[in-house]
Amino acid sequence: MDVQAEEKNEAAGGTAALGTADIHRILEALPHRYPFLMVDKIVGIEGDKRAVGIKNVSANEPHFQGHFPNNPVMPGVLILEGMAQTAGTICLLGRPDDGPPSIVYFMTIDKAKFRRPVVPGDVLEYHMTQISKRRNMWWFRGEAKVDGQLVAEAEVGAMIGQGDRK
């Protein structure tokens, strides 16, 4: 089910086959806060196997003041960070709550490629699919898309550790 179809199904009162995480669930899972939170919503969650993170790109974001004045372009490193945050959130959401607090660490980035600029007004989708999992480590393939067009891609690794989440 694509992102728009899932949202229409939920809006119509239908039962979505896949899970979602609104901003409140994301903030519970991740320690990131403005201006470094790069995902607004996650849809299509299938456990820790796949999900689509949504980022509404706004001209009000502070990085656009210097990247670049009069020609705002979202920094590629922030697109990669959004991929990692989406992957990390689904890793954390699938863990039991009975243990000590957990935090996710961005571990690796491989095969990153940027295809076209992301600008204010774009709705950026981070399509993340699990490649591998070993104990407390996950690897994901990510494709960032705007209006169905590939804008960036990469493979990212994440590790779950203990952290002070107070």
C-alpha positions in Angstrom: 0.0 0.0 0.0 1.5 3.4 -0.9 1.7 6.3 1.5 -1.2 8.2 0.1 -3.5 5.1 -0.1 -2.7 4.3 3.6 -3.4 7.8 4.7 -6.7 7.9 2.8 -7.7 4.5 4.3 -6.9 5.8 7.8 -8.8 9.1 7.2 -11.8 7.1 6.0 -11.9 5.2 9.2 -10.4 2.0 7.7 -8.0 -0.2 9.5 -4.5 0.2 8.2 -2.7 -3.1 7.7 0.6 -1.4 8.7 1.5 0.6 11.7 2.1 4.3 12.1 4.1 6.5 14.4 3.0 10.1 14.9 5.3 12.9 16.2 4.5 11.9 19.8 5.7 8.3 19.4 8.8 9.5 17.5 9.7 11.9 20.3 9.2 9.1 22.8 11.6 6.8 20.9 14.3 9.3 19.8 16.3 11.8 21.9 16.4 14.2 18.9 14.6 17.5 19.1 14.2 20.6 17.0 16.2 21.7 15.0 17.7 18.2 14.6 14.6 16.0 14.3 14.4 15.1 10.6 11.2 13.0 10.6 7.6 14.2 11.3 5.7 10.9 10.9 6.3 7.3 10.1 3.8 5.2 8.1 3.8 1.7 6.7 5.7 0.2 9.7 6.2 -3.5 9.4 7.9 -4.3 12.7 11.6 -3.6 12.2 11.5 -4.8 8.6 10.4 -1.6 6.8 8.7 1.7 7.1 8.4 5.1 5.4 9.4 8.2 7.3 7.8 11.6 6.3 9.5 14.9 6.5 7.7 18.1 5.5 10.5 20.4 4.3 9.8 24.0 5.5 11.6 27.2 4.5 11.6 28.1 8.2 14.3 25.5 9.0 17.5 27.1 10.2 19.9 25.3 7.8 18.3 27.1 4.9 19.8 30.4 6.2 23.2 29.3 5.1 22.6 26.4 2.6 22.2 28.4 0.4 20.9 32.0 0.7 18.5 32.8 -2.1 18.7 29.2 -3.3 17.6 26.9 -0.3 18.7 23.3 -0.7 18.3 20.7 2.1 21.8 19.5 3.1 22.4 15.9 2.0 23.7 14.9 5.4 20.3 15.9 6.9 18.6 13.6 4.4 20.8 10.8 5.5 20.1 11.7 9.1 16.4 11.4 8.4 16.9 8.0 7.0 18.8 7.0 10.1 16.2 8.4 12.4 13.4 6.6 10.6 15.3 3.3 10.8 16.3 3.9 14.4 12.7 4.7 15.4 11.3 1.4 14.1 14.2 -0.5 15.8 13.3 1.1 19.1 9.5 0.8 18.8 9.8 -2.9 18.4 11.8 -3.4 21.6 10.2 -4.5 24.9 9.7 -1.7 27.5 10.7 -3.9 30.4 14.4 -3.3 30.2 16.7 -0.2 30.8 16.2 2.8 28.6 17.5 2.3 25.1 19.0 4.8 22.6 19.9 4.2 19.0 23.2 5.2 17.5 23.9 5.9 13.8 26.8 3.5 13.1 27.6 3.3 9.4 26.7 4.9 6.1 27.5 3.3 2.8 26.7 3.7 -0.9 25.2 7.2 -0.4 24.2 8.9 -3.6 22.3 12.1 -4.2 20.1 12.4 -7.3 18.5 15.9 -7.1 18.0 18.8 -4.6 15.4 18.8 -1.9 13.9 22.3 -1.4 11.3 23.9 0.9 7.8 22.8 0.1 8.9 19.2 -0.7 7.5 16.3 1.2 10.4 14.0 1.7 9.7 10.2 2.1 12.4 8.0 3.6 11.7 4.4 2.4 13.7 2.2 4.7 14.0 -1.6 4.3 16.0 -3.9 6.6 18.9 -5.6 5.0 20.3 -7.5 8.1 20.0 -7.7 11.8 22.5 -9.1 14.4 21.8 -8.9 18.1 21.5 -5.1 18.8 22.6 -4.0 15.3 20.5 -3.3 12.2 21.4 -2.4 8.6 18.9 -0.8 6.3 18.7 0.2 2.6 17.1 3.7 2.3 15.6 5.5 -0.6 14.6 9.2 -0.2 11.8 10.2 -2.6 9.9 13.4 -3.4 6.7 13.0 -5.5 7.8 9.4 -6.2 11.2 10.5 -7.6 14.4 9.2 -6.1 16.4 12.1 -4.6 18.9 10.1 -2.5 19.8 6.6 -1.5 22.1 4.9 1.0 22.7 2.0 3.3 22.8 2.8 7.0 23.6 0.9 10.1 22.2 1.4 13.6 23.1 0.1 17.0 20.9 0.0 20.1 22.6 0.9 23.4 21.6 1.9 26.9 21.1 5.6 27.4 19.7 8.0 29.9 16.4 9.0 28.3 15.1 11.2 31.1 
